[in-house]
């Protein structure tokens, strides 16, 4: 439950969006796999599951840099600690180059 708290706080504040949207998508994917219909009968729809919808929503939030517009993302990216640990090479998160 602490993971959900951290993911929710980062989505609200817009800080650390790359890391926590990827972690949230991975967490929802694991939840989807644990409730897969072949493993658990009478569970969720395998094609249109709420966990898959949340994964796509997190991908959209991360790709559009929503934290820069609606949160503290711009301020966060200007901090010296973030610039210090920011990779100089291009990184791939959800298929998008930064």
N, C-alpha and C positions, 0 to 999 in steps of 0.2 A: 504494500500500500504506500510505502514511502516513495517508490518509483513513480506511482501515479501522482503523488503530491509534487515531486520535483518536476515532472513533465508538465503538469498543470501550471505551476508557478512560472516556468520558462515560457510557456505559451502566452500567459497573461502579461508578463513583463517584457517579453521579446529579447531576453538575454540568453545567449548560448543556444540559439535555435538550431544550428547545424547538428550539434551533438544530440540534443534531446529530442528533436523530431526523428532522427534516425533511431535512437533508442526506443522511442515510443512506437514507431512502426514495427520494430523488432519484437517488442513486448506484445503488441496486438497480433502479430503473426503467430507467435507462440500460443497465444490464447485461442486463435483460430484453429491451429493444428490440434490443440488439446480437445476441442469440441467437434472435430471432424466427424461427419456422419458414419463413416466406416468404422470408427472406433467407438463412438457413443451413439447408439440408436436413438431415434426421436429427438435429435438435437436440432441445431440451426440449419437453415438452408445453405447448402454447400456453395451455391453460385452467388447469391446475394446475401451476404452475411454482414452484420453490423461491424464486425472487426475489420473486414475488407474495406468497408466504407470509411472507417476511421483511418486506415492506412493510407487510402487515397487522399483523404482530407489533410493528413499530416504532410504528405508529399506536396500538395498544393500550397499549403502554408509555407513550407520551406522554400519551394521554388519561386514563390512570388515575393520573398523577403518581407513577409507581413510584419515582422518585428520592427523593421525600419520605419514603417508608416504608422503603426498603431501602438508602438511600445518604445522601449528604451534601446532598441537595436543600434541605431546610429551612434548614440552616446557610448554604448558598450564597445563598438568596433573601434572607437577612437582612443580607448584606454591603453595605457602603455603595456599593461600585463597581457592584453589580448594581442597587441601588435608584436610583442616579444615571442609569444608562442605560436603565432600564425605562421603557417608553412609558406616558404617562398615558392615552392612548386605548386602547380595546379592540383587541386584536390577534386575528387569526384564524389559527390553525395547525391544520391537519387538520379544519377545520369547527367548532372549539371556541373559544368566546369566553373571553378571560382579562381 
